Amino acid sequence: MTKRSSSLLKPTEQLLDKPALRRGIANHLHYTVGKDAEQVTDRDWFMALAHTIRDRLTERWMKTTRRYQEKDVKRVYYLSLEFLIGRSLNNSALNLGIAENFRQILTEFEMNESRIADTEAEAALGNGGLGRLAACFLDSLATLDLPGEGYGIRYEYGMFHQHLHQGWQREQPDNWLRYGNPWEFPRPEILYPVEFGGRVVEYRHENGQAAHQWTDTEHVMAMAYDMPIPGYDTDTVNNLRLWSAKSSRDFDLEFFNAGDYIKAVEHKNLSETLSKVLYPSDSTSLGRELRLKQEYFFISASLQDIVHKHVQHYHTIENLSHKIAIQLNDTHPALAIPELMRLLLDKFYLTWDRAWELTVNTFSYTNHTLLPEALETWPVPLLERLLPRHLQIIYEMNHRFLRDVAHRYPGDGERLRRMSLISEEGTKQVRMGHLAFVGSHRVNGVAQLHTQLMRDTTFADFEQFFPQRIVNKTNGITPRRWLNEANPPLTQLISDTLGHKHWLKDLTLLKQLIPFADDAAFRQQFRAVKQHNKVQLAHFVQQRCGIILNPHSLFDVQIKRIHEYKRQLLNLLHVVTHYVRLRDNPQIDTVARTVIFAGKAAPGYAQAKLIIKLINDIADVVNHDPRIGDRLKVIFIPNYDVSTALKIIPAAELSQQISTAGTEASGTGNMKLALNGALTIGTLDGANIEIREEVGADNFFIFGMNAEEISALKRNAYSPLFYYHAQAELRMVLDMIAGGYFSPDAPDRFQPLIDALLSGGDYYCLLADYADYIRCQNEVTQLYRDSEEWTRRAILNTANMGKFSSDRTIKEYAQDIWKIGEI
């Protein structure tokens, strides 16, 4: 296209003033939605608003891309199986600074802003903390003007929709794309083949070295969908590229012509399952195979795309690690390491040593868990069948690595066994954590304790062999989503008090609020904001669950994935203890308390689903006991997601962060709740330790054993039955649950939970921490009586959370690991 014709096609600048926005909305209602004013629905309004915002994002997005190209910057690519970005309408409007203009326009048209916003389907691209962290990181990369791009999967159904049936979790498909996604740009021209199966043929390349060809494979096509990710108060808009699986052929014409229509589309249907749903159950061999294929599908497409763009721009692969940094978010993308080696060896014919040098210098790996069941392993026979070339490369990596280990530690066979990328116990397994560690130049934990435990336990041998490779990068959250969007009244109060909004890009400025903790007038305003948010949450709960909450009670919140190590069951032991005390002593002087749970259990996780049932059975008894009234309520809010979190977190007053010390890598819910003025009751686990250091020990309710004490307890033959027999109140509570007090229709229903505690070893030490937890909860009750002191401490929590901005985390990644700078 000539320069003249290009200039004729230059679009009109998309302005942010109210008249321009009004014109944009009207145009999209007419030309995009295709309806007259009399026919427009709330969803039509949403689509028009979203496209009006997208126009403005697109303009900045293209300018950002051109700027990166002109400056020839080093870029970071963030590979994650999850990106829990939630809804985009409000967040994008706030980041662009046009939320108030939209609000005024909708008011002029007598439209309900919140009702329109609620028509947006939440992007079901993640499960919990891992995906939410990735979304926060994308926000910070753009806000800090850093050249970064995310890669993931465009799940058609994503995480399941959770609903309750008689207190049991039931899963339904979450068809979030049913009405289309106005934020995405399909890229049918960006299409890569992803191969599975086949065999490997060795031959001699013309340069004389041995070469390999992976042949006779089955193909699935990966098609790109792009989503613009705007920064706050900046023109930078970065990209999230998601892959959707497409068949390499729509149907088999031979079968079709023979009348076998099901067989004709069989390959298409099987191919496209790869991007249907997040985390297919790995409880079956077919589900496990699908999950492995899903992981390889997204990293293969991503690596092909990254390498293609790089070579297209630089015409060489030799400078790859100087211009590209790739971050592996957990072990799910770890196959990217042998995949890049495959490309460098089999497509660019580099020597092994040169390919390995480029690979290690390109990759870095974030470890998110030390729990054995969460550290991925894949059976060698499965890899041999699906990815034979990658298994060859992994074996060669392991051979060379163990040779170096043996040279360093001659005769230490046990060390070789521990450090091998291949586990030899039973069916051979590839240890993905080991693979990610050896193939990366930096490996980071996500909180100080977690990182130290990495060095001392799971990766102790690797720490000795690769000193300084393990570094800490404590997690953070974006204040744009988790305060500016989540809590407008508190955002306004802070901005009015400080006289600026700069704190939204520099959260450490919240320390300027510290003196106001001693200001009675400010405390009253802060308390009024919290009360407003509690009333809003009570209204939401009544609408969704049909339960009336007392907004003057203490809102006690535990919102996170349902898992035994997160110890929702310990919370329930306190609930039952508190219930019995109220039941047996009606005149007891206490404060009213509403205990709020939310979270999803993995579909195949029977114990976690039983815990959800127990929550609801206890709630059914407690909430309908006339002797208790409003003094204690228990509520499980179903289908916990980002949008629900945005409603719960601003109203929370007590944040339950009670995982067994040494099991939670970091946590980010603890940060969101504290930032919004909740006091934390928690163990010395994950980022709780650092939060307590920042907000002050007096402003944090600590209980339970630390990680060293837990380890010592287990070494010394921990006996849960000792605590059961020694503590009458604990024994009574466990016997009530086991005896069917809360499940008269099925008295033995919760016996598996009690058995896991009493005869199964109580792996997460609930009984050992119970007494101190009850003591600490009594402290909570006593402090809550003094509303002025509670509010003072809540303000100090908010004021001292500046360290936990994802902006700080991303700056550390950029400086210490990726070596990139703002543009």
N, C-alpha and C positions, 0 to 999 in steps of 0.2 A: 504494500500500500504506500502511495506517495505521501510526502509530508503534507501536501495540500489536502488530500482526501482525509488524512488523519486528523487534521485540524477541524475539518468540517464535522467529524464525528465526535469531537470533544464534548463531553456532557456538561450540562449546567451545574455550577457549584451548588452543593446541597447545604443550605444555610440552616442555622439553629434557632433563628428568631421565630416568634409565635406565628406570624403570617405565613412564613415559608412552611412551617410544620403543618399548619391548617391546610394549606394547598396540597401538601404531600399526602395527608390523610384522605382528603377528598378525592385526589387522583387515584389512590390505591383502592378506595372503596368502589370507584367507578371502573377502573381499568384492570385491576388485579383481582379483586373479589367479584366484580361484574354484577353489582346490584344497585338498584335505586334506593334512595334514602328510606322509603317506606318498607323495604324488605330486609333492612340490615339487622343482623342479630349481634349478640355480644361477641360471638366468635368472629364474625366479620369485622367488628371493630378491632378486635385483637390483631387479626391478620393485617389490617390497614396500618395500625400503629407499628407492628413489627416490621413491615416492609418500609415504612417511613424511616424508622431507625436504621434498618439495614442499608438503605440508600446512603446514609451518612457514614455508616461504618465502612462501607465498600470503598468510598472515596478515600478515606484515611488509610484503609488497608492497602490499596494500590500504591499510595504515596509511600507508605512504610516499606513495602517490598522494593520499590525503586530506590529508596534511600539506602537500604541494606546493600543492594547491588552496586550502587555508585560508590559507597564507602568501602566495599570489598571486605566486609566484616567476617569474623569468625562467628559461627552460629552454633547454638545448642539445640539438639533434638531430644525431646523428653518422651521416652517410650513407656507407655503405661497401659495395662489391660483395662483400666478404669479411669474415667473422667466424670466425676459426679458434679456436673456443672449446674444442675437444677434448672430453674426457669431463667430466661434471659431478658425478658421485657423490662422489668423494673431495674435490674442491675445495669443493663446497657444504657437506659435513660439516665440513671444516676451518674454513671461514669462519663457520659457525654455532657452532663450538666443541663439536661432538657426535661427533667422529671417534673419540675414545677410548671413549665409551659404546657406539657401534656395534661397535667392536672387541671389547669385553667381551661384548656380547650374542651376537655370532657365535661367540665362543669357547665360551660356554655351550652353544650348539647344535652345537658341533663342526663348524662350517662354515669353509671356507677363504676368508679375506677377499680375498686377491689374486685368486683364481680367480673369485669372484663379481664383483669390480670389472672383470675382463677381459671379462666378457660384455657390458659396455656398449659399444655401437657409438659410435665417435668421430663427433661432429657434423662432417660433411664440408662445411663451409661456407666453406672458404678453401683457399689454395694455399701460402702461405708467410708472409714477413715482414709484408706488408700486412695480412693477416687476423689474424695473431697479435698485431700491434700494436693493432688495433681491439679485440680481446678483452681485452688488458691495460688499455686505456683504459676499457672498461666496468667492469672490476673496480675501477679506481682511482676512477672517478666515484662508484660506490656506497660504497666504503670511506671516501671523503672527504665523504660525505653531500651530494653535489652533484646537482642535478636534471638528469639527463641520460638520454637514450633513444637506442638504436641502431635503425637501419633497414637492412634488407638483403633478400636473397632466400632463401627456403626451398628450396634445391636438393634435388631428390629424390635425385639421385645424387652431387652434389658433385664433388670432385676424384676422379680415377680411382684405383683400387687398382692399385698397381704390383707386378708380379711379374717374375722373371727367367726367361727361356727361353734356355738356352745362353749366358748372359751378356748377352743383349739385354733391354732394357726392353720389357715388354708391358703394355698397359693393359686393365683390366677395369672395368666399372661398379662404383662403390662404393655399394651399395644400403643405406645406413646406416639408412633408415627401415623396413627389412624387418620388424622386430619391434615397430614403434611407437616413439614418443618420449615417455617419461613426463614430460619437463620442459616440454612445450609445451601451450598452451591454444588450441585452434582457435577462431576468432572468425568464424563464418559470417555473422554480422550486420554485420561490418565488411567491406564489399565495395565496390570502386570500379571504374568502367569505365576502361580504358586504350585510347586510340584510335590507330589507324594509318591512313595513306593518306588518301583523300578529297580534298577541295578546299576552298579558302578563299573565302568570299563576303564582299565588303565592302559595308557599308550605313551609313546615318546613324542614330546613336543618338538617342533623344529629347532628350538633353542637347546635341545639336548636333554632337558630335565624331564623327569617322569611327570605325567599329567593324568588327570582323571576326567571322565565324562559321565555324568549322571543321566541315564537314558531309560527309555521304556516307562516313563512316569505317567501318572494321571495328573491332569491340570485342573486347577480352579483359578478363575480370574478374580483379581482384587481391583475393585473400582473405587476411586477416591471421591469423597465428599468433604468439602472445606467449610469450616465455620469460623468467622472472624471473632477474635477475642480482644475487646477493647480495654485499654488501660484507663485509669482514672485521671482526669484533668491533664490529658496529653493527647496528641494526635496519633500516637502509636497504636496500631491495631495489628496484633499477631495472628497466627493461623493455627487452628486445630484441624488436622487432616485425619479423617476416619475412613476405614476401609469396609466395603460391603462385598460379600462373596457373590460372584456371578458365575454361572455355568459357562464352560468354554464352548458349549453348543446348546441351543435352546431345547432341541429335542432330536431324537434319532428318527430320521425320515423313513428308514427301512421299517422300523417297528410301527411307525405311524401308518404307513401305507398298508401294512399287514393287519391293521385294525387293533393292534395292541397299544392303546393310547396311554395306559399307565406306564408300560415299559418305555414308551417313547420319551416321557419326561422324567424318568427315574433319575438319570444322571444330574439333570438340572436341579431336582429337588434335593438330592443328597449333597450336591455342591453347595447350595445356598444355605444349608443348615449351619455352616461355619459362622455366620454372623447373625443367626437368629436370636440367640439368647445368651445372656451373661452367665458364665460358670455352669455349664451342664453338670449334673450330678456325677461325681467320680466314684460313686458307690458301685457302679457296674463297669465291666470292661469296655462296653461300647461308649458309655459316658466318659470314661477316662481317655479313650482314644480320641473322642471328639474334642475334649478339652486340649489335648496335646496338639491336635491339628489346628485348633483355633489359635493357640499361642504362636505356632509356627507361621500360620497364615498371615497374621498381622505383622510379625517381625520381618518376614521375607518381603512382603510388599513394601514395608517402610524402608528397609535397607536398600532394596532395588531403587526406590524413589530417591533416597538420599544420595546414593552413589551416582545415579543418572544425572541428577541436578548438578552435582559437583563436577563430574567429568564434562558435562555440557558447558559449564562456565570456565573451568580451568584447563581442559584438554589434557589432564594428567591425573593419575591417582596418587602420585608420590607425595603430594602435600596434604593428604586427607586429614591427618591428625592435627595439622596446623590450622585448618579452616573449619573443622567440624568437631564438636563434642557431643557424645551420645550418653544420656543418663538412663540407666535401667532402673525403673521404679519397681523394686522387689525382684523376685526370681522369675516372674512370668515372662519377661522378655529376654531371659538369659540365653536362649538359643540364637539371639542376635550375634553372639560371639563366634560360634562356629559358622554361622551364615555369612558373616563378613569375611571370615577366613576362606570359605568356599568361593566367594566372589573374587577375592584377591588371588587365590591360587588357580582357580579353574577358568576364570574369565579374563584376568589380567596377567596371569602366568608369572606372578611374583615368586621369589624364593620363599620357603617357609619362614626363614628368619626375618625377612623384610616384611612379610605379611603379618607376622606375629607382632613385630615392633609397632606397625601402624595400628593394629587392632587394640593392643593394650593401651596405647597412648590416646586412643579415641574414646574408649569406654570408661565409665565409672558406674558404680553399683550402690544403690541404697538398700540396706537391709532393714526390714520392718518387723522382724520377729525372730525370737530365738526358740519358740516352741517347736519341739521336734516334729509334731504333726503338721506344722505350717511351713516347714522348710521342704520345698518340693523335691521329689525324686521321681525319675521316670524309668520304667523297666527297660533294660537293654533290648530284650526281644521286640518290644513295641517300637523302639527307635530304629532297630535294625530293619523292621518291615516298612515303616513309614518314611524314615529319613536315613537311608543307608550311608549316604555320603557324609552326613553330619556325624554319624556315629564313628566312621573312620577318622574324621578330623578330631573328634573328642578323644579317641583312643591315642592318637598321635600326640595331642596336647598332654594327655596324662603320662604317656611314656617319657616325653621330654621333661615334664615337670618333676616326676618322681626320680628321674635320673639325677636332676639337680639336687633334690632333697637328699638322696642317698649319698651324694658327694659331700654334702654339708654334715650329714649325720650318719656316717657309715655304720652298718650293722644294726640300725634301729628299725627293725621290721615293723614294730608296732606303730611307730610314727608314720611310716609309709602307708600302713593300712588306714590310719585315721585321716591322712591328708589326701588319699587317692580320690580322684574325681568319680571313681567307680566303687560303689559299695559291693562287697563280695558276699555278704550275709544273705543266704537264701537266694532268691532270684536276683541276679545282678541289677543294680540300679545306678543311674547317673545322678549324682548329687548336684542339683542345680545351684545351690548356694556356693559350693566349692568351685563350680565352673565359673560363676559370675565373679567370684573373688579373684581367681587366678587370671582371668581374662581382662581385668580392669586395673587401671593405674591408681585409682582411689576407691575406697570402700567406706561408706559412712553409716554410722548409726544416727538415730533421730532424737536422742536425748542423752544427757551426760551419763546417766546410770546405764542405759541400754548400750551405749558405746563401750563403756568400761566392761560390762558383762560380755560383750563380743570379744574383747581382748583377753578376758580372763577365762572364758568357758568355750563357747562353740567354735570360735576362730583363734583360740590361743596358739595353736601350732602355726597358723598362718601369720599371726602377729610376730612370732619369733623369726619366721622365715622372711617376711616382708615388713620389716620395721618401718613405721611411719605411714604405711599404706592405709591403715584404719584411722579415720578422722571423725569428729563429731559435728553434726549439723542439726541442732535442735529444731524441731518442727515449728511452724508458725501458721497463722491464719490471716486471711485478708480482712482488714477492718472495713473495707468497702462493702463486702457482702454481709459480714457478721456484726456490724454495728450500724453503718450508714443505711443499709437496706433493712436489716432486721429490726432495728430499734430507732425509728425516726424521732420519737420524743426525747430519748437520751442523747441522740446525736445533736439535736437542736439545743438542748440544755448545755452540753459541753461547749458547742460552738459559741453560744451566747455568753457563756461564762469566760471563756478564753479570749473571745473577741476575734476569732478566726477559725478557718477550717483546715489549716495547714496540717493539723494533727492526723488527718486522714491519709496523708502521704508520709508522715513521720510520727509514728505512734508514740515515740518516747516523749513527745510534747505533752502527753497526758499527765506527766508528772507535775505539770503546772496546776493540776487539780488538788494536789496533796493538801495545801493549806485550807482548802474549802471543806475538807472533812471535819474541821472544827468550827465551821460556820453553820449556825443553827438554821438560818434561812435556806442555805444551799441544801442542807440535809433534808429539810422539809420538801424542797423541790425534787430532789433525787427520789425521796420516798413516794412522792405523788406520781412520778413517772413509773416506778415499779408497780404501784397499785393500779394505775391505768392499764399496764400491760397484763396484770393478773386478771383484771376484769375482762379484757379482750380474750385471753386464753380460756377463761371460764365459759364465755359465750361460744367459742370454737368447740370446746369439749361437749357442751350441751347439744350443739348442732350435729357433731359427728358421732357422739356416743350416747346421747340421751341422758347424761348424768349431770346433775346440778352440783357445782363445786362452790365451796365457801371462799370467796376471794380475800377474806380477812384471815384465812388460815396460812400457816407456813407452807409454801410450795416447795416440796422436797422432790428433786428430779434426778432420775437415772435414765438417760437416753443414749443407747448404744447398741451395737449388735449383741444379740443374746448368745452368751457363751459362758461356759462354766468358769473360766478364769476371770471373767469380768465380775463375777460373784453377785449377780442379781439375787441368787438364793440367800446370800448373807443379808442383803437388804430385807428380804422377806422374813427372815428369822427375827429381825428387829421389829418388823411390822406386826408379826404375831405376838411377840413379847409385849409390845406397846398395847395391842388390842386386849390381851388378857389382863393387863394392869388396869385398863379403863373398865373392862367388863366386871372385874372383881372388886374394884374400888371406885364406884361411880362418883364419889366426891373428890377424887384425886385432883390436885391443882396442877394443870398442865396447859400447854398451848395447843390449839387446834392445828392439825397437820393434814395436808393432802399429799399423798405419795404418788408420784407420776412416773410410770414406766412407758418406754416406747423402744422398739427395736425389732429387727427381723432375725429369725433363726434360719440357718441353712436348711433347705428342704429335707436333707437326709440326716439331720442332727437330732436324733430322738430325744436326748436329754434336754437340749435347749428348748425343744417344742413342749416338752413336759413342764419345764419351768414357766413357759408362757401360760400353760393351762393352770398351773398352781397360782400364778399371779391373779388370774381371772376368777378362780374358785375362792381364793381368799377375799378378793374384792367383793364377790357376791355375798359372802357371809358378813363381812365387816360393814359394807355399805347399807345393809338391810337390817342391822341389829339396832333396834330402837334404843337400847341402853347406851349406844355410842353416839348417835346423832351426827352432828357436824364435827365432832372432835377428832375423828379420824376417817379419812376417805382414801381409797385405793383405786387407781385408774390406770388401765393399759390403753394407750392411744394407738390404734392399728395403723399399719402402712406408713411407718416412719420414713420420711424422706427429707430432702432439703427444705421444701416448702413448709412441712410440719415443724421442722427444727426452727425455722425463722419465727414461728409463732410461740414455741415453747421456751426457747432460750431467753428472750427478753423478760419473761415472767418468772423465771426460776429464782428462788432465793437460796436454796441449798443445793449444791452440785455434788452428786455422789460419784466419787472416783475411787473405787474400793477394790480394785484388782489385787490379787496376791502379789506382794512385792517381788520384783524380778520377772514378771510375766508381760506387762504392758510396755511395749517399746517406747511409746511417747504418749499418744493420745492427743487429740486436738479439740474434742468436745470440752475437756477441762479448761482450755484456753478461751473458747467461745463463751462459756458460762461465766467465768471469772471476769472477762472483759465487760460483760453486761451486768455486772454487779451482784453476782451470786457468790456466797461464801462456799468454800470447798470443804467437804469431809472426805478424807482420803488417806491412803497408805503412802509410804515413801517408795513410790513406783513411778517409772516413766518420767514424764515432764512434771509430775506433781512436785518433785523435789525442787526443781528450778522455779516453779510458780511460787512455792512456799518461800524460797529465798528472796524472790522479787517482792512479793506482797507483804512479807513479814510473818514470822511464826505466830504472832498473836492474832493474825487475821486469817488463819487457816486451821481447821480442825484435823489434827493428825492422830492416827491410831494404828495399832497393829505392829507386827514384826517387820523389820527391814529385810532386805534380800539376803544378807549374811545370816541373820537369825533363822530365816526360813530354811536356808540350806543346811544349817547346823541341826535344826529340828529334824529334818528328814534323814540326815546322816545318823542321828541317834535313835532311830526306830520310832518315829512319831506314832503315837497311839491315840487316835480320835476317841476311843472308848474311855480313855482316862478323863477327858473333858466332859464326856456325856455323863459319866457317873459322878463327877466332882461338882457339877453345876446343876442344881435342881431346876432352875428356870429354863436353862437350855434343854435339859432332858424333857421337861414338860412340853416345850414347843415342838421338839422333834417327834415326840409321841403323839401329839395332836395331829400333826401332818401325816405320820405313818398310820395312825389309827382311823383315818377317814373323817376327822372332824370337819374338814373343808370339802370332803367328797363323799357324803353319805350314800350317794348312788353307786359308788365304786370305792369301797374303803381301802383297797390295796393299790389304788391308782398311782400314788406317789411313792410307793415302796422303793422303786428303782433309785429315786433321788436320795432317800434315806440310806439305802444300802451302799450307795457310792460314798457316802460320808462315813458310816459306821463300820462297814465291813470291806469297803473298797479302798480304804486308805486315806480318804479325804485329801485328794491330791493337791487341792488348792487351799488347804488349811483353813477352812471356814470356822471349824470348831475351835481351833487354837486362837483365832482372832476375835471370836464372838464376844467375850467378856469386855475386852477393851473397846470394841465397837459400840456396845451398849453404853459403856461409860461415856464415850465421846458423844453419842447421841443425847445423853442427858445434859452434857455441856451445851449442845446446840439449843436444847429446849430452854435452858436457863438464860442464855444470851438473848434468845428471841424475845423474851419478856421485856427486855430493855431496847425498845425500838430505836432510840437515839444512838446507842452504842452499836447496835447491829448495823444501822445505816452508815455510821462512821466507818466501820470496817469494810462494808460493801463498797463505799466510795474509794477507800484505799486499795481495794482489789482492782477496780477499774483503772485507777490512776497509775498503778504500777505494772500494767500488763504490756508496756511498750516493747519489751524484749521479744514478745511472742507474735510480732507481725511477720507474716511470710515475706515481707520486703527485706527484713533483716536476714532471714534464712537464705533467700535468693541471692542477696549481695554476697553472702559467704560462699555459696556455691560458685558464683560467677568469678570471685577473686581467687579462691583457693583450689577449685577443682576444674572449672571449665575454662578459665583464663579468657573471659570475654568482658567487654565493657559496653557502656551505654552509647547509643548512637543518636 
